[in-house]
Amino acid sequence: MKSDYDYQFPWRPIFEIYAFSGWLSGAGLAHFTSRWSGLPREPFDWLMTACGVMAFWRLSPALSLWYRKRRLRQFRFQYLDAEKLVTLVKRNPEALWFGWGFDWVQKHAQLAYEILKRDVSTLIPSDHQRMGSAWIHGLEVSESDIRQPLQHTAGHTLLVGTTGAGKTRAFDVLVTQAVLRGEAVIIIDPKGDKDLMVCAKRACALANRPDRFVYFHPAFPEGSVRLDPLHNFNRPSEIASRIS
């Protein structure tokens, strides 16, 4: 029975594969000898059975370690189409879906430490075309949906990332979910990101309400709504302060 103090190191060489090969070779040698030596076959059949059981017993942990190490290398970009996002929102409308992942606990910190304290390239081939450290997803055998209850979003949500890390894509997912729930969404974007504007427009079309999308940008009056900040006022002094 495993305890909390068991030490597992899945990034080591897969020594079990050598044991598996040895037992499998023994079974093959016993089979060859029983067929061509002219000796009684029953002892060799028992030997082949024992070697086969031992080979199978060693194969299971070997495959487990191989799968763990393969997950570090194989993770690629995941794409989410709009229809699937609609399904995710309908499945749990009272929660905000962030993506796929896992809860980071002590074992993941230990596994990451074991990777970073040695030459990472021995486990993970370097790819200068890819940003970030996608191998972090491979620290867990399987991932599940990461959700946050809507009542927990009453405060602020901070997204931090370098250029090209996926902040706009994350905003796209959050904005689309809010639009699909029928909420009013106000986006103040000082940078004027065109992709974010297109995402918001697409979200309204996905909710079958393209007329809900309203865009304001003084530099593009042909596609912008018009606002009159001087239309309503209570005191004449407000006009001068708004103009200045």
C-alpha positions in Angstrom: 0.0 0.0 0.0 1.4 3.4 -0.9 1.8 6.1 1.7 2.3 9.8 1.6 6.0 9.3 1.9 6.5 7.1 -1.1 9.0 8.7 -3.5 8.2 8.3 -7.2 10.6 9.5 -9.9 8.9 9.0 -13.3 11.6 10.8 -15.3 14.3 8.1 -14.8 15.2 5.7 -17.6 12.6 2.9 -18.0 14.6 0.0 -16.6 11.5 -2.1 -16.5 11.7 -2.4 -20.3 14.9 -4.4 -19.9 13.3 -6.8 -17.5 10.4 -7.2 -19.8 12.7 -7.9 -22.7 14.6 -10.5 -20.6 11.5 -12.3 -19.5 10.1 -12.2 -23.0 13.3 -13.6 -24.4 13.3 -16.4 -21.8 9.8 -17.3 -22.9 10.8 -17.4 -26.5 13.9 -19.5 -25.8 11.8 -21.9 -23.8 9.4 -22.2 -26.7 12.2 -22.8 -29.2 13.9 -25.4 -27.0 10.7 -27.3 -26.3 10.0 -27.6 -30.0 13.4 -28.6 -31.3 15.2 -30.3 -28.4 13.1 -33.4 -28.2 12.8 -33.1 -24.4 9.4 -33.3 -22.6 7.4 -30.2 -23.4 5.5 -29.8 -20.1 8.4 -28.2 -18.1 9.0 -25.8 -20.9 5.3 -24.9 -21.1 5.4 -24.1 -17.4 8.5 -22.0 -17.9 7.0 -20.1 -20.7 3.9 -19.4 -18.6 6.0 -18.1 -15.7 8.1 -15.9 -18.1 5.0 -14.6 -19.7 3.4 -13.6 -16.4 6.6 -11.9 -15.3 6.9 -10.1 -18.6 3.4 -8.8 -18.3 4.0 -7.7 -14.7 7.0 -5.7 -15.9 5.2 -4.3 -19.0 2.6 -2.4 -17.0 4.9 -0.1 -15.1 7.1 0.3 -18.2 4.1 1.6 -20.2 3.1 3.8 -17.4 6.5 5.5 -17.3 6.6 5.8 -21.0 3.2 7.5 -21.1 4.3 10.0 -18.4 7.4 10.9 -20.3 5.5 11.1 -23.6 3.1 13.6 -22.2 5.9 16.0 -21.6 6.8 16.0 -25.3 3.5 15.6 -27.1 1.5 18.5 -25.8 0.5 20.8 -28.6 -1.8 23.8 -29.0 -5.5 22.9 -28.3 -8.2 24.5 -30.4 -11.7 25.1 -29.2 -14.5 25.7 -31.7 -17.4 28.0 -30.9 -20.0 25.1 -30.9 -18.1 23.2 -28.3 -17.8 26.3 -26.1 -21.6 26.7 -26.3 -21.9 23.1 -25.1 -19.6 23.7 -22.2 -21.6 26.8 -21.2 -24.9 24.9 -21.4 -23.5 22.0 -19.4 -22.8 24.2 -16.4 -24.2 27.7 -16.8 -23.5 28.7 -13.2 -19.7 28.4 -13.6 -17.1 30.1 -15.6 -15.0 27.8 -17.8 -11.3 28.6 -18.0 -9.9 25.6 -19.9 -8.4 22.2 -19.2 -5.9 21.7 -16.3 -5.4 20.3 -12.9 -5.1 21.4 -9.3 -1.4 22.2 -8.5 -0.4 20.3 -5.3 2.9 19.3 -3.7 3.5 16.3 -6.0 3.4 18.6 -9.1 5.9 21.0 -7.5 8.2 18.1 -6.8 8.0 16.7 -10.3 8.7 20.2 -11.8 11.7 20.5 -9.5 13.1 17.2 -10.6 12.8 18.3 -14.2 14.3 21.8 -13.7 17.3 20.6 -11.6 18.8 18.7 -14.5 19.2 19.2 -18.3 15.6 19.7 -19.5 16.6 18.9 -23.1 17.1 15.3 -22.1 13.4 14.9 -21.4 11.9 17.6 -23.5 13.3 18.5 -27.0 13.9 22.2 -27.4 11.6 23.9 -29.9 12.4 27.5 -30.4 9.2 28.0 -32.4 7.0 27.4 -29.4 6.5 29.8 -26.6 6.1 29.0 -22.9 6.6 25.7 -21.1 3.9 23.4 -22.4 5.5 20.5 -20.5 3.8 21.7 -17.4 0.5 20.2 -18.7 2.3 16.8 -18.8 3.0 16.7 -15.0 -0.5 15.3 -14.5 -1.6 12.1 -16.1 -5.0 13.5 -17.1 -6.6 17.0 -17.1 -10.2 18.1 -16.5 -12.3 21.2 -16.9 -11.3 24.1 -14.8 -14.3 26.1 -13.7 -15.0 29.0 -11.3 -18.5 29.6 -9.8 -20.0 32.8 -11.0 -20.5 34.1 -7.5 -16.7 34.0 -7.1 -16.2 36.4 -10.0 -17.6 39.4 -8.1 -14.1 40.6 -7.6 -11.4 41.2 -10.1 -9.8 38.7 -12.5 -6.2 39.3 -13.5 -4.7 37.7 -16.6 -0.9 38.0 -16.9 1.2 36.9 -19.9 3.8 38.1 -22.3 3.1 39.0 -25.9 1.6 36.1 -27.8 1.0 34.1 -24.7 -2.8 33.9 -25.3 -4.3 36.7 -23.3 -6.6 37.7 -26.1 -7.7 34.1 -26.6 -8.4 34.0 -22.8 -10.5 37.1 -23.0 -12.3 35.7 -26.1 -13.4 32.7 -24.0 -14.5 34.8 -21.0 -16.3 37.4 -23.2 -18.1 34.7 -25.3 -19.4 32.9 -22.2 -20.7 36.2 -20.7 -22.5 37.0 -24.0 -24.0 33.5 -24.2 -25.4 33.9 -20.7 -27.1 37.1 -21.8 -25.0 39.4 -19.7 -24.1 43.0 -20.7 -20.4 43.1 -21.5 -18.4 46.4 -21.6 -14.9 46.2 -23.0 -12.5 49.1 -22.4 -9.4 48.4 -24.5 -6.8 51.2 -24.6 -4.7 49.3 -27.0 -7.5 48.9 -29.5 -6.9 45.2 -30.2 -8.8 44.4 -33.4 -8.8 40.7 -32.6 -10.6 41.3 -29.3 -13.2 43.4 -31.2 -13.7 40.7 -33.7 -14.1 38.1 -30.9 -16.8 40.2 -29.2 -18.7 40.6 -32.5 -18.5 36.9 -33.2 -19.8 36.2 -29.7 -22.9 38.3 -30.3 -23.5 36.5 -33.6 -23.0 33.1 -31.8 -25.7 34.1 -29.4 -28.0 34.9 -32.3 -28.0 38.6 -31.3 -25.6 40.4 -33.7 -27.5 43.6 -33.1 -26.2 43.7 -29.5 -22.7 44.5 -30.6 -21.9 48.2 -30.4 -18.4 49.5 -31.2 -17.0 53.0 -30.5 -13.7 54.2 -31.9 -13.1 57.9 -33.0 -10.4 56.8 -35.5 -12.9 54.6 -37.4 -16.2 56.6 -37.6 -17.5 54.4 -40.4 -17.9 51.4 -38.1 -18.3 53.3 -34.8 -21.4 54.5 -33.0 -21.8 58.2 -32.3 -21.7 59.6 -28.8 -22.7 63.1 -27.9 -21.1 63.9 -24.5 -22.8 67.3 -24.5 -26.3 66.1 -24.9 -27.2 66.0 -21.3 -25.9 68.2 -18.5 -27.1 69.7 -15.2 -24.9 72.8 -15.0 -23.5 75.0 -17.7 -20.0 74.5 -16.2 -20.1 70.9 -17.1 -20.0 71.7 -20.8 -16.7 73.6 -20.4 -15.1 70.8 -18.3 -16.1 68.1 -20.9 -14.7 70.0 -23.8 -11.5 70.7 -22.0 
